[in-house]
Amino acid sequence: MKKNAEYIIGFGLLIAILALGKSALSSSMLFFRLIAGLGLGYALTRSYFGFAGSVNRSYRTGSTKLMKALMVMFVGTAIVSVCFFIGQDVTQYDLWVNPINLGLILGGMLFGFGMAFSSCCASGVLTDVVTGLPRAGITLIFFGMGVYLGFPLQSTAPWITDTIISTGTFPNGVFLPDLFKGDGLEGYLGASILTIVLAMIVVWISKVYEDKRKAQNTYTGVDTEFAQEKTYEDNEPFKLFSNNTYEKLFVRPWTLGMGAVVIGSIFTLLMGVTKAGWGASTPYGFWFGKLLILFGVSPESVAAFSQKPVEIFTMPFFEHPINVQNFGIILGTVIALLLAGNLGKTFKEGLSISFKEILIYALGGIMMGLGTRFSNGCNVGALYTPIANFSLSGWIFLIFLVLGGIIGNVVYKKLTEKDSCKIQSSETN
């Protein structure tokens, strides 16, 4: 498919999606979720941004640029969130101040391990459905299985449901502003400063690690990051309708910083409109339940095992807001690649897969799915959203996510030693 044709198809598809979404979705809130998903998918793809890559790129290439960009996004989003919280009853928001317990620790480690095996995460698997269909498809099925199998434990096991420590505002977690009530800004000044300090510690560790890899000559960098840092010479006079202008607007990759700003902005919109953050993984368990029903299992049996209402598994797919948002992320990825003229090339490159890889991706998916139930969230639900909501649980999850990711990458490398060149060049989300 020639690039010009992809450009035309991309614009046509975007217009069709917006027109169909406006007319077919049953509420303006669902339409908003579709637009948010499109924006997230586009930004994640255009900026080569993701959460799994924060660990995988660091281990496999020595580059910690993505980890540092995540810290900037976390801090920026948390500070902007103060605009919503200060002077308000924050219990009216659906803040993800998650429990701190054994489940958070085990869930973080399992999720990190699974990220290394599948080279994606809960949000990354949606973009990878387009860029690496076999890997992402297998991962998504088994991810959903893990979420579904973990539903009963998530709702009943005390080591998942109950917190070891808590503060006053939310009885089942630590809300950082509660620790600084005397700071003159309802605790948000102290909480913001602590968030900045914690992020700076992560950035400092990342910088020390990256410098060490460079000194040891084991730093290889990431191809996509080199492309993002490329300097373009724009000596041509500005013309609105020109190839140069089109490339600037739709083709050239965004920097990681630009990706962080756009994704953080969309997160802020979600918080303002829905009074909740960004979640992704729970519906994967619902999707797996729908798959069981498709293969003849009764809806009542599926619901009874998961301890969820039967309506969750029988309702129309596009009536669930996160389903719409997640589907929008997939479509946003398609749009980004079409407008850049890269869909055909990227899709073909992601089709190769071996039986050994199938097993690895399946295991990675199950472990990530179970991990989300133990820790009450995924890379966005247990990491990004809690940190942006000033929950201590997000920072604890990060520690064990990284630890699990390192262990997973060590094991993955041993399992795929014959494909070491593939590991070194992997561009993970």
C-alpha positions in Angstrom: 0.0 0.0 0.0 1.5 3.3 -1.0 1.9 6.0 1.6 -0.5 8.5 -0.1 -3.2 5.9 -0.1 -2.6 5.3 3.6 -2.8 9.0 4.3 -6.2 9.2 2.6 -7.5 6.1 4.3 -6.3 7.4 7.6 -8.3 10.7 7.3 -11.3 8.8 6.0 -11.2 6.3 8.8 -10.9 9.0 11.4 -13.9 10.9 10.1 -15.9 7.6 9.8 -15.0 6.7 13.4 -16.1 10.0 14.8 -19.3 10.1 12.8 -20.3 6.6 13.6 -19.3 7.0 17.3 -21.4 10.1 17.6 -24.5 8.4 16.1 -24.2 4.8 17.4 -22.9 5.2 20.9 -25.7 5.6 23.4 -24.4 8.6 25.4 -22.1 11.6 25.1 -20.0 10.1 27.9 -19.3 7.0 25.8 -18.4 9.2 22.9 -16.0 11.1 25.1 -14.4 7.7 26.1 -14.0 6.9 22.4 -12.2 10.3 21.8 -10.0 9.8 24.9 -9.1 6.3 23.6 -8.3 7.6 20.2 -6.0 10.3 21.7 -4.3 7.8 24.0 -3.7 5.3 21.2 -2.4 8.1 18.8 -0.1 9.5 21.5 1.3 6.2 22.6 2.1 5.2 19.1 3.3 8.5 17.7 5.7 9.0 20.7 6.7 5.3 21.1 5.6 5.7 24.7 4.6 3.0 27.1 5.1 1.5 30.5 6.7 -1.9 29.9 9.5 -0.2 28.0 10.5 1.7 31.1 11.9 -1.5 32.5 12.5 -3.5 29.3 14.4 -0.8 27.4 16.5 -0.1 30.5 17.5 -3.8 30.9 17.9 -4.7 27.2 19.5 -1.5 25.9 20.7 0.5 28.9 18.4 3.5 27.9 16.4 5.0 30.8 15.0 7.9 28.8 11.5 6.4 28.9 11.6 5.8 32.7 12.7 9.5 33.2 9.9 10.6 30.9 7.4 8.6 33.0 8.5 10.4 36.1 8.0 13.8 34.5 4.5 12.7 33.5 3.6 11.3 36.9 4.7 14.5 38.7 3.0 16.8 36.2 -0.3 15.0 36.3 -0.3 14.8 40.1 0.4 18.6 40.4 -2.3 19.4 37.9 -4.7 17.1 39.8 -4.5 19.4 42.8 -6.7 21.8 40.8 -9.5 19.3 41.1 -8.9 18.2 44.7 -8.1 21.3 46.7 -11.1 22.7 48.6 -13.2 19.7 47.5 -14.4 16.5 49.2 -12.1 14.1 47.4 -14.1 11.2 48.5 -16.6 12.2 45.8 -13.9 11.3 43.3 -13.1 7.7 42.4 -9.5 8.0 43.5 -7.4 4.9 43.3 -5.9 5.0 46.8 -5.1 1.2 46.7 -4.4 -1.1 49.7 -0.8 -1.6 50.7 -0.4 -5.3 51.4 1.2 -8.6 50.2 -1.1 -8.5 47.1 0.4 -5.2 46.0 3.9 -6.6 46.3 3.2 -9.9 44.5 1.0 -8.3 41.9 3.8 -5.8 41.0 6.3 -8.5 40.7 4.1 -10.7 38.6 3.1 -7.9 36.3 6.7 -6.8 35.8 7.7 -10.4 35.1 4.9 -10.7 32.5 5.8 -7.4 30.9 9.3 -8.8 30.2 7.9 -12.0 28.6 5.2 -10.3 26.5 7.1 -7.1 25.8 4.0 -5.0 26.5 1.6 -4.1 29.3 -2.1 -3.6 29.8 -2.2 -0.5 27.6 0.6 -1.5 25.4 -1.1 -4.8 24.4 -3.8 -2.7 22.8 -1.4 -0.7 20.6 0.5 -3.9 19.9 -2.6 -5.5 18.5 -1.9 -3.4 15.4 1.9 -3.4 15.5 2.5 -7.0 16.5 -0.7 -8.9 16.2 0.3 -12.5 16.9 2.3 -11.5 20.1 -0.3 -9.1 21.3 -3.3 -11.3 20.4 -1.9 -14.3 22.3 -0.9 -12.0 25.2 -4.4 -10.4 25.3 -6.2 -13.8 25.4 -4.1 -15.1 28.3 -4.1 -11.7 30.0 -7.9 -11.9 30.0 -7.7 -15.4 31.4 -5.4 -14.3 34.2 -7.7 -11.4 35.1 -10.8 -13.7 35.0 -9.1 -16.4 37.2 -8.0 -13.7 39.7 -11.4 -12.1 40.1 -12.5 -14.4 43.0 -9.3 -13.8 44.9 -9.4 -10.1 44.4 -12.8 -9.8 46.0 -12.3 -12.2 48.9 -8.6 -12.6 49.9 -7.7 -10.4 52.9 -4.1 -10.2 51.7 -5.5 -8.4 48.6 -8.5 -6.5 50.0 -7.2 -5.2 53.3 -4.4 -2.7 53.8 -1.6 -2.9 56.3 -1.5 0.9 56.8 -3.9 3.7 56.1 -4.7 7.4 56.6 -7.9 9.2 57.5 -9.4 10.2 54.2 -9.4 6.7 52.7 -9.6 3.9 55.2 -8.1 1.3 52.9 -4.9 3.1 51.7 -2.4 5.9 52.3 -3.5 9.3 50.8 -0.3 11.4 50.9 -2.0 14.8 51.6 -3.2 13.3 54.9 0.5 13.3 56.0 0.9 17.0 55.5 -2.4 18.5 56.8 -0.6 21.5 58.4 1.1 22.8 55.2 -1.5 25.5 54.6 -2.8 23.8 51.4 -4.8 20.9 52.9 -1.7 18.7 52.6 -1.3 19.0 48.8 1.8 21.2 49.0 3.6 18.5 51.1 2.2 15.7 49.0 3.4 17.4 45.8 6.9 18.0 47.1 7.1 14.4 48.3 6.0 13.2 44.8 8.7 15.4 43.2 11.3 14.0 45.6 10.3 10.4 44.9 10.4 11.0 41.2 13.8 12.7 41.4 15.2 9.7 43.3 14.0 7.4 40.4 15.5 9.8 37.8 18.8 9.8 39.8 19.0 6.0 40.0 18.1 5.8 36.3 20.9 8.3 35.4 23.5 6.4 37.5 22.4 3.1 35.9 22.6 4.5 32.4 26.0 6.0 32.9 27.2 2.7 34.3 26.0 0.9 31.2 27.7 3.4 29.0 31.0 3.1 30.9 30.8 -0.7 30.5 30.1 -0.4 26.8 26.8 -2.3 27.2 24.6 0.7 26.2 23.1 0.3 22.8 20.2 2.7 22.9 16.8 2.3 21.2 16.2 2.8 17.5 12.9 4.7 18.1 14.6 7.0 20.6 17.3 7.8 18.0 14.6 8.7 15.5 12.8 10.9 18.1 16.0 12.8 18.8 16.8 13.4 15.1 17.3 17.0 14.2 15.4 18.2 11.1 16.6 21.1 9.0 13.6 23.2 7.9 15.1 25.6 5.4 12.0 25.6 3.1 9.6 28.6 3.3 6.4 27.7 5.1 3.6 26.4 3.0 0.4 25.0 4.6 -0.2 22.5 1.9 3.2 20.9 1.3 4.9 17.6 2.0 7.1 19.3 4.6 4.2 20.6 6.6 2.4 17.3 6.4 5.5 15.5 7.7 5.7 17.9 10.7 2.1 17.4 11.5 1.6 13.7 11.1 4.8 11.8 10.2 7.7 12.8 12.3 7.8 11.0 15.7 7.0 12.9 18.8 9.6 13.1 21.5 9.0 11.2 24.7 8.4 14.6 26.4 5.7 15.4 23.9 4.1 12.0 24.5 4.2 12.6 28.3 2.5 16.0 27.9 -0.3 14.7 25.6 -1.0 11.5 27.6 -0.9 13.5 30.9 -3.4 16.0 29.4 -5.8 13.3 28.4 -5.5 11.8 31.8 -6.4 15.2 33.3 -9.4 15.4 31.0 -10.6 12.0 32.2 -10.2 13.1 35.8 -12.2 16.2 35.2 -15.0 14.7 33.2 -15.4 11.3 34.8 -14.0 12.0 38.3 -11.8 8.9 37.9 -8.4 8.1 36.4 -7.3 5.8 33.7 -8.0 2.1 33.9 -7.6 -0.7 31.3 -7.2 -4.2 32.6 -10.4 -5.2 34.4 -12.5 -5.4 31.1 -10.0 -8.0 29.8 -11.5 -10.4 32.3 -14.9 -9.5 31.1 -13.8 -10.2 27.5 -12.5 -13.6 28.5 -15.9 -14.4 30.2 -17.7 -13.4 27.0 -15.4 -15.8 25.2 -16.3 -18.6 27.5 -20.0 -17.8 26.9 -19.3 -17.9 23.1 -18.0 -21.4 23.6 -21.1 -22.6 25.4 -20.5 -21.8 29.1 -23.6 -20.3 30.7 -23.5 -16.7 31.6 -24.6 -17.6 35.2 -21.7 -20.0 35.6 -19.2 -17.4 34.3 -20.6 -14.8 36.6 -20.7 -17.1 39.6 -17.1 -18.1 39.3 -15.9 -14.5 38.9 -18.3 -13.2 41.6 -19.3 -10.4 39.2 -22.9 -9.5 38.1 -24.0 -11.5 35.2 -25.0 -8.3 33.3 -21.2 -7.5 33.0 -20.8 -10.5 30.7 -24.1 -10.1 28.8 -24.3 -6.4 28.2 -23.5 -5.0 24.7 -19.8 -4.5 24.3 -20.0 -0.8 23.5 -22.1 0.0 26.5 -19.2 -0.4 28.9 -17.1 2.9 29.0 -13.7 1.2 29.4 -14.5 -1.2 26.5 -15.1 1.9 24.3 -12.0 3.6 25.6 -9.8 0.5 25.0 -11.2 0.0 21.5 -10.5 3.6 20.9 -6.8 3.0 21.8 -6.6 0.3 19.1 -8.2 2.6 16.6 -6.0 5.5 17.6 -2.9 3.3 16.9 -4.3 2.5 13.4 -4.9 6.2 12.7 -1.4 7.2 13.8 0.2 4.6 11.6 -2.0 5.3 8.6 -1.4 9.1 8.8 2.3 8.4 9.0 2.1 6.0 6.0 3.6 3.2 8.1 0.6 0.8 8.7 1.4 -1.7 6.0 5.1 -1.9 6.8 4.6 -2.1 10.5 1.8 -4.7 10.4 3.9 -7.1 8.1 6.9 -6.8 10.3 5.0 -8.0 13.4 3.5 -11.2 11.8 6.5 -13.6 12.4 6.2 -15.8 15.5 7.5 -19.2 16.7 5.8 -21.9 18.8 8.3 -21.1 21.6 7.3 -17.5 21.5 3.6 -18.4 21.7 4.3 -20.2 25.0 6.3 -17.3 26.3 3.7 -14.7 25.4 0.9 -16.9 26.9 2.8 -17.2 30.2 3.5 -13.4 30.2 -0.2 -12.7 29.6 -1.4 -14.9 32.5 1.1 -13.5 34.9 0.2 -9.9 34.0 -3.5 -10.7 34.3 -3.1 -12.4 37.8 -0.8 -9.6 38.8 -3.5 -6.9 38.1 -5.9 -8.7 40.4 -3.4 -9.1 43.3 -2.4 -5.4 43.1 -5.9 -4.1 42.2 -4.7 -2.6 38.9 -2.2 -2.7 36.1 0.4 -0.2 34.8 -2.2 2.5 34.7 -4.5 1.3 37.5 -1.9 0.4 40.1 0.9 2.7 39.0 0.0 5.9 37.0 -3.4 6.6 38.4 -2.5 6.0 42.1 0.6 8.2 41.8 -1.5 10.9 40.1 -4.1 10.5 42.9 -1.4 10.9 45.6 -1.6 7.2 46.7 1.5 5.7 48.3 0.6 2.4 46.8 1.6 3.6 43.3 5.2 4.1 44.4 5.4 0.7 46.1 4.0 -0.9 43.0 6.7 0.8 41.0 9.5 -0.7 43.1 8.2 -4.3 42.7 7.2 -3.8 39.1 10.8 -2.9 38.3 12.1 -5.9 40.4 9.7 -8.3 38.7 10.7 -6.8 35.3 14.4 -7.3 35.9 13.9 -11.0 37.0 11.6 -11.5 34.0 14.1 -10.1 31.6 16.9 -12.3 33.1 14.7 -15.4 32.6 13.5 -14.3 29.2 17.1 -13.7 28.0 18.1 -17.3 29.1 15.1 -18.7 27.3 15.9 -16.8 24.1 19.6 -16.8 24.1 19.7 -17.9 20.4 17.6 -14.8 19.6 19.8 -12.4 21.5 20.0 -10.0 18.6 16.2 -9.7 18.6 16.3 -8.9 22.3 18.8 -6.2 21.9 16.8 -4.5 19.2 13.4 -4.9 20.7 11.4 -1.7 20.8 8.9 -2.4 23.5 6.1 -0.3 24.8 
